Amino acid sequence: MSKDPYLDMELLRFSTAGSVDDGKSTLIGRMLYDSKSIFEDQYEAIEKTSKKKGDEQVNLALLTDGLRAEREQGITIDVAYRYFATPKRKFIIADTPGHIQYTRNMVTGASTSNLSIILVDARKGIIEQTYRHTFISSLLGIPHVVFCINKMDLVDYDEKVFQQIKKDIEAFSSKLNVKDIHFIPISALNGDNVVNKSTKMDWYQGGTLLYLLENIHIGSDHNHIDCRFPVQYVIRPQSAEFPDYRGYAGRIAGGVFKPGDEVAALPSGFTSKIKSIDTADGELKEAFAPQSVTITLEDEIDISRGDMLVRVNNQPKINQDIDMMVCWMSDKPLIKGGKYALIHTTNEARCIIKDVKYKVNINTLHREEEDKNIGMNDIGRISIRTTKPLFFDSYQKNRNTGSLILIDEGTFETVGACMIID
């Protein structure tokens, strides 16, 4: 335990998604303002900007829409990250764009989230982007999805409108791998059910959005069964104080490690026992995902960056032929037979695209096996062959060891975000 209680608070990462003008940035601005998480000078600055633009009231969306083009057009283009805390939790918000052409930005922002907030305009109900963002949240394995039915003030806070939209979403999401779904009727503009309970929707008996964010259980979101420790750096001080110290630093990707545990080092397969688990605050009796630690072993084994420590009797798959879903991020289409660099945990390799199996029609969830042209913002299933074996789990089992990125070797641009499937 550190001396600063703030450092020990649980962290919840969440993203917002929804169509254009559904009120994502306004919702975050309202949450920051009502939870008293912004400074007076910040509020004064957006108040002045709102007056210049001729807005009738302070435009809280300006707290997150930082790009000049975003403010001029009133839309979100890039992913905006915001940080705030309440007495119960710390939060990192990823405000993602709503436009179809910025789907790749939404994938980037949501890929590390514990929870996804999807906004739906109460006047429009479910539209194409609702399907798209729900599917992507499912594909990315986000454990918790909250549908905020926004702009309830524009439909006179009608319960029937809320219940119909809820029914439509439940019918669609039942086809997807979404474990935990919540529905909240809100008005981001007026603050109804965002931080404070609304007095205009007595028919809604649930909690506010902030109450849900503060109390939702995320402890089991990480895989604490399969022990995975990708080695990021080897620490060898070779100082007078630590002449023989050899520690393997990294971030635990899964499972629980304890001193005395027998582990295997991949790819060599050599085994040893954990001697100690060290941190800047001292030794730990146990460590688990997603902690960053340094592990020392009883035996001297040749281990370097890209290797992985795992339990002897619980090992990941080791293969060069891998099937996966890909979200394509480049304006150059994916090329069958194309060669790309890849990064998987701390490991780097090269690969060739063996096959494009199908493209997903996000609106209908149908597999388009005839259309295998995967361009920017498209999602499809591909198979690759790597230059060396990777140690991986399926994405559904472990989001850390089941994901990788593809990189164009000529431009060093990240072109694909991939989720490994069984």
C-alpha positions as CSV (number, residue, x, y, z in Angstrom):
1,M,0.0,0.0,0.0
2,S,1.3,3.5,-0.9
3,K,1.1,6.4,1.5
4,D,-1.1,8.4,-0.8
5,P,-4.7,7.0,-0.7
6,Y,-5.4,8.5,-4.1
7,L,-2.8,6.2,-5.7
8,D,-4.6,3.1,-4.2
9,M,-8.0,4.1,-5.4
10,E,-9.6,1.7,-8.0
11,L,-9.4,3.0,-11.6
12,L,-12.3,2.7,-14.0
13,R,-11.6,3.4,-17.7
14,F,-14.7,4.1,-19.8
15,S,-15.5,5.3,-23.3
16,T,-18.4,7.2,-24.8
17,A,-19.9,6.3,-28.2
18,G,-22.9,7.3,-30.2
19,S,-24.0,9.0,-33.4
20,V,-23.2,12.6,-34.3
21,D,-25.1,15.1,-32.0
22,D,-26.2,12.5,-29.6
23,G,-24.6,14.5,-26.8
24,K,-21.4,12.6,-25.9
25,S,-19.2,15.6,-25.2
26,T,-22.1,17.4,-23.5
27,L,-22.6,14.4,-21.2
28,I,-18.9,14.3,-20.2
29,G,-18.9,18.1,-19.7
30,R,-22.0,17.8,-17.5
31,M,-20.5,15.0,-15.5
32,L,-17.3,17.0,-14.9
33,Y,-19.2,20.1,-14.0
34,D,-21.8,18.6,-11.7
35,S,-19.2,16.4,-9.9
36,K,-17.1,19.6,-9.4
37,S,-14.2,18.2,-11.3
38,I,-13.3,21.3,-13.3
39,F,-11.6,24.6,-12.2
40,E,-13.3,27.9,-12.2
41,D,-11.1,29.3,-14.9
42,Q,-12.0,26.4,-17.1
43,Y,-15.6,27.1,-16.7
44,E,-15.1,30.8,-17.3
45,A,-13.2,30.0,-20.5
46,I,-16.0,27.9,-22.0
47,E,-18.5,30.4,-20.8
48,K,-16.8,33.2,-22.8
49,T,-16.5,30.9,-25.8
50,S,-20.2,30.0,-25.6
51,K,-21.2,33.7,-25.5
52,K,-19.0,34.4,-28.5
53,K,-20.8,31.7,-30.4
54,G,-24.2,33.0,-29.4
55,D,-25.2,29.9,-27.4
56,E,-28.1,30.5,-25.0
57,Q,-26.4,28.6,-22.2
58,V,-22.9,27.4,-21.4
59,N,-21.8,24.7,-23.9
60,L,-20.3,22.1,-21.6
61,A,-19.2,20.1,-24.7
62,L,-16.3,22.5,-25.1
63,L,-14.6,20.9,-22.1
64,T,-13.7,17.9,-24.3
65,D,-13.9,19.1,-27.9
66,G,-10.4,20.6,-27.9
67,L,-9.5,20.7,-31.6
68,R,-10.4,23.9,-33.5
69,A,-12.2,21.9,-36.2
70,E,-14.3,20.2,-33.5
71,R,-15.4,23.5,-31.9
72,E,-16.2,25.0,-35.3
73,Q,-18.3,22.1,-36.5
74,G,-19.7,21.1,-33.1
75,I,-18.5,17.5,-33.6
76,T,-15.9,15.1,-32.1
77,I,-13.1,14.1,-34.4
78,D,-10.2,12.8,-32.3
79,V,-10.4,10.7,-29.1
80,A,-10.3,13.1,-26.2
81,Y,-9.1,11.7,-22.8
82,R,-10.2,13.3,-19.6
83,Y,-9.3,12.4,-16.0
84,F,-11.3,13.0,-12.9
85,A,-11.9,11.4,-9.5
86,T,-14.6,11.1,-6.8
87,P,-14.1,9.9,-3.2
88,K,-14.8,6.4,-4.4
89,R,-12.9,6.0,-7.7
90,K,-10.6,7.4,-10.3
91,F,-11.8,7.7,-13.9
92,I,-10.2,7.9,-17.3
93,I,-12.8,8.9,-20.0
94,A,-12.2,8.4,-23.7
95,D,-14.6,10.6,-25.6
96,T,-14.8,8.9,-29.0
97,P,-16.1,10.3,-32.4
98,G,-19.6,9.4,-33.7
99,H,-19.0,9.7,-37.4
100,I,-18.7,6.5,-39.4
101,Q,-15.4,7.6,-41.0
102,Y,-13.8,7.9,-37.4
103,T,-14.7,4.3,-36.4
104,R,-11.0,3.5,-36.0
105,N,-10.8,6.3,-33.4
106,M,-13.6,4.7,-31.5
107,V,-11.8,1.4,-31.5
108,T,-8.6,3.1,-30.2
109,G,-10.5,4.8,-27.4
110,A,-12.6,1.8,-26.3
111,S,-9.9,-0.9,-26.6
112,T,-8.7,-0.5,-23.0
113,S,-12.1,0.4,-21.4
114,N,-13.8,-1.5,-18.6
115,L,-17.1,0.1,-19.6
116,S,-18.7,1.6,-22.7
117,I,-21.4,4.3,-22.6
118,I,-23.4,4.3,-25.8
119,L,-25.7,7.3,-26.2
120,V,-29.0,7.1,-28.0
121,D,-31.1,10.1,-29.0
122,A,-34.5,9.6,-27.5
123,R,-36.2,11.2,-30.5
124,K,-34.5,9.0,-33.1
125,G,-34.2,5.6,-31.2
126,I,-31.8,3.0,-32.6
127,I,-29.9,4.0,-35.7
128,E,-27.1,2.6,-37.8
129,Q,-24.3,3.9,-35.5
130,T,-26.0,2.4,-32.4
131,Y,-25.7,-1.0,-34.1
132,R,-22.1,-0.2,-35.1
133,H,-21.0,0.9,-31.7
134,T,-22.7,-2.0,-29.8
135,F,-21.1,-4.5,-32.2
136,I,-17.7,-2.9,-31.7
137,S,-18.1,-2.9,-27.9
138,S,-19.0,-6.6,-28.1
139,L,-16.0,-7.3,-30.5
140,L,-13.6,-5.5,-28.1
141,G,-14.8,-7.6,-25.2
142,I,-15.8,-4.6,-23.1
143,P,-17.4,-6.2,-20.0
144,H,-20.0,-3.5,-19.2
145,V,-22.1,-1.5,-21.6
146,V,-24.4,1.3,-20.5
147,F,-27.0,2.7,-22.9
148,C,-27.9,6.3,-22.0
149,I,-31.1,7.3,-23.6
150,N,-30.3,11.0,-24.0
151,K,-32.4,14.1,-24.7
152,M,-35.4,12.8,-22.7
153,D,-36.3,16.5,-22.1
154,L,-37.2,16.7,-25.8
155,V,-39.7,13.9,-25.6
156,D,-41.3,15.2,-22.4
157,Y,-39.6,12.6,-20.2
158,D,-41.9,10.0,-21.6
159,E,-41.4,6.5,-20.1
160,K,-42.9,4.8,-23.1
161,V,-40.2,6.2,-25.4
162,F,-37.5,4.9,-23.0
163,Q,-39.1,1.4,-22.7
164,Q,-39.5,1.0,-26.5
165,I,-35.8,1.9,-27.1
166,K,-34.7,-0.4,-24.3
167,K,-36.7,-3.3,-25.9
168,D,-35.2,-2.6,-29.3
169,I,-31.7,-2.6,-28.0
170,E,-32.2,-5.8,-26.0
171,A,-33.4,-7.6,-29.1
172,F,-30.3,-6.6,-31.0
173,S,-27.7,-7.1,-28.2
174,S,-29.0,-10.6,-27.4
175,K,-27.2,-11.7,-30.6
176,L,-23.9,-10.3,-29.3
177,N,-21.4,-11.2,-26.6
178,V,-22.3,-8.4,-24.2
179,K,-22.3,-9.7,-20.6
180,D,-23.6,-6.8,-18.5
181,I,-26.0,-4.2,-19.9
182,H,-27.6,-1.2,-18.2
183,F,-30.1,1.4,-19.4
184,I,-30.4,5.0,-18.0
185,P,-32.8,7.8,-19.2
186,I,-30.9,11.1,-19.1
187,S,-30.8,14.7,-20.3
188,A,-27.1,15.6,-20.5
189,L,-28.0,19.2,-21.3
190,N,-30.1,19.7,-18.1
191,G,-28.2,17.1,-15.9
192,D,-31.1,14.7,-15.4
193,N,-29.8,11.4,-14.0
194,V,-26.2,12.2,-14.8
195,V,-24.8,13.1,-11.4
196,N,-28.0,14.1,-9.7
197,K,-31.2,12.2,-9.6
198,S,-33.9,13.6,-11.9
199,T,-37.1,14.9,-10.4
200,K,-38.9,14.7,-13.8
201,M,-38.6,10.9,-14.2
202,D,-40.2,9.4,-11.1
203,W,-40.9,6.3,-13.1
204,Y,-37.2,5.5,-13.3
205,Q,-36.1,3.7,-10.1
206,G,-32.4,3.1,-10.9
207,G,-29.4,5.1,-9.9
208,T,-27.7,8.0,-11.8
209,L,-24.9,7.4,-14.3
210,L,-22.2,8.6,-11.9
211,Y,-23.6,6.3,-9.1
212,L,-23.3,3.3,-11.6
213,L,-19.8,4.3,-12.6
214,E,-18.7,4.6,-8.9
215,N,-20.2,1.2,-7.9
216,I,-20.1,-1.2,-10.8
217,H,-17.9,-4.2,-10.0
218,I,-14.8,-4.4,-12.2
219,G,-12.6,-6.5,-10.0
220,S,-13.4,-9.6,-12.1
221,D,-12.9,-7.9,-15.5
222,H,-9.3,-9.1,-15.6
223,N,-8.4,-12.8,-16.1
224,H,-7.0,-13.9,-12.7
225,I,-6.8,-17.5,-13.6
226,D,-4.3,-17.8,-16.4
227,C,-0.9,-16.5,-15.3
228,R,0.8,-14.4,-18.0
229,F,3.8,-12.1,-17.5
230,P,5.2,-10.6,-20.7
231,V,8.8,-9.4,-19.9
232,Q,9.3,-5.8,-20.9
233,Y,12.8,-5.1,-19.5
234,V,15.6,-6.9,-17.7
235,I,16.9,-5.0,-14.7
236,R,20.6,-5.5,-14.0
237,P,21.9,-2.7,-11.7
238,Q,25.4,-4.3,-11.2
239,S,26.0,-1.8,-8.4
240,A,27.8,-2.3,-5.1
241,E,24.5,-2.6,-3.3
242,F,23.0,-5.1,-5.9
243,P,25.9,-6.8,-7.5
244,D,24.0,-9.9,-8.7
245,Y,20.4,-8.6,-9.0
246,R,18.6,-9.8,-12.1
247,G,14.9,-8.8,-12.3
248,Y,12.3,-9.1,-15.0
249,A,10.1,-6.0,-15.2
250,G,6.7,-5.8,-16.9
251,R,3.0,-5.6,-16.5
252,I,1.0,-8.7,-15.4
253,A,-1.4,-9.6,-18.2
254,G,-3.3,-12.3,-16.3
255,G,-3.4,-14.5,-13.2
256,V,-1.9,-14.1,-9.7
257,F,1.8,-14.6,-9.1
258,K,3.4,-15.4,-5.7
259,P,6.9,-16.1,-4.4
260,G,7.5,-19.8,-4.6
261,D,5.4,-20.4,-7.7
262,E,6.9,-22.6,-10.3
263,V,7.0,-20.8,-13.6
264,A,8.2,-21.5,-17.2
265,A,9.9,-19.0,-19.4
266,L,8.7,-19.0,-23.0
267,P,9.9,-19.7,-25.7
268,S,12.8,-21.6,-24.1
269,G,10.5,-23.7,-21.8
270,F,13.1,-23.6,-18.9
271,T,11.5,-23.6,-15.5
272,S,12.3,-22.0,-12.1
273,K,10.6,-20.7,-9.0
274,I,9.7,-17.1,-8.2
275,K,12.2,-15.8,-5.7
276,S,10.6,-12.3,-5.1
277,I,8.1,-9.8,-6.5
278,D,9.5,-6.3,-6.2
279,T,8.0,-2.8,-6.6
280,A,9.2,0.7,-5.8
281,D,7.3,0.4,-2.5
282,G,8.9,-2.9,-1.5
283,E,8.3,-6.6,-2.0
284,L,4.8,-8.1,-2.5
285,K,3.4,-11.4,-1.2
286,E,1.3,-11.7,-4.4
287,A,0.8,-9.7,-7.6
288,F,-2.0,-9.8,-10.2
289,A,-3.2,-8.1,-13.4
290,P,-2.8,-5.2,-14.2
291,Q,0.0,-4.5,-11.7
292,S,3.5,-3.5,-12.9
293,V,6.2,-5.4,-11.0
294,T,9.7,-6.9,-11.2
295,I,10.0,-10.6,-10.8
296,T,13.2,-12.4,-9.7
297,L,13.8,-16.1,-10.1
298,E,15.8,-18.6,-8.1
299,D,17.7,-19.8,-11.2
300,E,19.6,-17.8,-13.8
301,I,17.7,-18.3,-17.1
302,D,18.3,-16.4,-20.3
303,I,15.2,-14.2,-20.5
304,S,14.8,-11.0,-22.5
305,R,12.2,-8.6,-23.7
306,G,9.4,-10.4,-25.6
307,D,9.6,-13.6,-23.5
308,M,6.8,-14.5,-21.2
309,L,6.6,-16.1,-17.7
310,V,3.7,-18.5,-17.3
311,R,2.6,-21.2,-14.9
312,V,4.2,-24.6,-15.7
313,N,0.8,-26.3,-15.8
314,N,-1.2,-23.5,-17.4
315,Q,0.4,-22.3,-20.7
316,P,-0.9,-20.2,-23.5
317,K,-1.2,-21.4,-27.1
318,I,2.1,-21.3,-29.1
319,N,1.7,-21.0,-32.8
320,Q,2.7,-19.2,-36.0
321,D,-0.7,-19.6,-37.7
322,I,-3.3,-17.3,-36.1
323,D,-6.9,-16.5,-36.9
324,M,-8.2,-13.1,-35.8
325,M,-10.7,-10.3,-36.3
326,V,-9.2,-7.1,-37.6
327,C,-10.5,-3.5,-37.6
328,W,-8.6,-1.8,-40.4
329,M,-7.3,1.7,-39.7
330,S,-5.4,2.7,-42.9
331,D,-6.6,4.4,-46.0
332,K,-4.6,1.7,-47.9
333,P,-6.7,-1.5,-48.0
334,L,-5.5,-4.7,-46.4
335,I,-3.6,-6.8,-49.0
336,K,-3.9,-10.6,-49.1
337,G,-0.3,-11.8,-49.2
338,G,0.9,-8.5,-47.8
339,K,3.6,-8.4,-45.3
340,Y,3.3,-6.4,-42.1
341,A,5.1,-6.0,-38.8
342,L,3.2,-6.8,-35.6
343,I,3.4,-6.1,-31.9
344,H,1.9,-8.6,-29.5
345,T,2.3,-7.8,-25.7
346,T,6.1,-7.0,-25.6
347,N,6.9,-9.2,-28.5
348,E,7.7,-8.0,-32.1
349,A,7.5,-10.1,-35.2
350,R,6.7,-9.9,-38.9
351,C,3.8,-11.7,-40.6
352,I,2.1,-12.4,-44.0
353,I,-1.7,-12.2,-44.5
354,K,-2.5,-15.8,-45.5
355,D,-6.3,-15.4,-46.1
356,V,-9.2,-13.0,-45.8
357,K,-12.1,-15.1,-44.8
358,Y,-14.9,-12.6,-44.7
359,K,-15.9,-9.0,-44.0
360,V,-18.6,-8.2,-41.4
361,N,-21.6,-6.1,-42.3
362,I,-21.9,-4.2,-39.0
363,N,-25.5,-3.2,-39.6
364,T,-26.9,-6.7,-40.2
365,L,-24.0,-8.7,-38.5
366,H,-23.9,-10.9,-41.7
367,R,-20.7,-12.3,-42.9
368,E,-19.9,-11.1,-46.5
369,E,-17.8,-14.0,-47.8
370,E,-17.9,-12.7,-51.4
371,D,-16.7,-9.2,-50.5
372,K,-13.2,-9.6,-49.1
373,N,-11.9,-6.1,-49.7
374,I,-11.2,-4.7,-46.3
375,G,-10.6,-0.9,-46.3
376,M,-10.5,1.8,-43.7
377,N,-13.0,1.3,-40.8
378,D,-14.0,-2.2,-42.1
379,I,-14.0,-5.2,-39.8
380,G,-13.2,-8.7,-41.0
381,R,-11.7,-12.1,-40.2
382,I,-8.2,-12.9,-41.5
383,S,-5.5,-15.5,-40.9
384,I,-1.8,-14.7,-40.7
385,R,1.5,-16.6,-40.5
386,T,4.2,-15.1,-38.3
387,T,8.0,-15.3,-38.6
388,K,8.2,-16.8,-35.1
389,P,5.8,-18.4,-32.7
390,L,3.7,-16.1,-30.5
391,F,2.4,-17.0,-27.1
392,F,-1.3,-16.1,-26.9
393,D,-4.8,-16.7,-25.6
394,S,-8.0,-16.0,-27.4
395,Y,-9.2,-12.4,-27.0
396,Q,-12.3,-13.6,-25.3
397,K,-10.2,-15.3,-22.6
398,N,-7.6,-12.5,-22.1
399,R,-7.8,-9.1,-23.8
400,N,-4.1,-8.5,-23.1
401,T,-2.6,-11.7,-24.6
402,G,-5.4,-12.0,-27.2
403,S,-4.8,-8.7,-29.0
404,L,-2.1,-7.4,-31.4
405,I,-1.6,-4.5,-33.8
406,L,-0.4,-4.7,-37.4
407,I,2.1,-2.0,-38.6
408,D,3.0,-0.9,-42.2
409,E,6.8,-1.5,-42.4
410,G,7.2,1.3,-44.9
411,T,5.4,4.1,-43.0
412,F,5.4,2.7,-39.5
413,E,1.7,3.5,-39.4
414,T,-0.6,1.3,-37.2
415,V,-2.9,-0.2,-39.9
416,G,-4.9,-2.9,-38.0
417,A,-6.2,-3.6,-34.5
418,C,-6.6,-7.4,-34.1
419,M,-8.5,-9.7,-31.7
420,I,-7.3,-13.4,-31.8
421,I,-10.1,-15.9,-31.9
422,D,-10.2,-19.7,-31.2
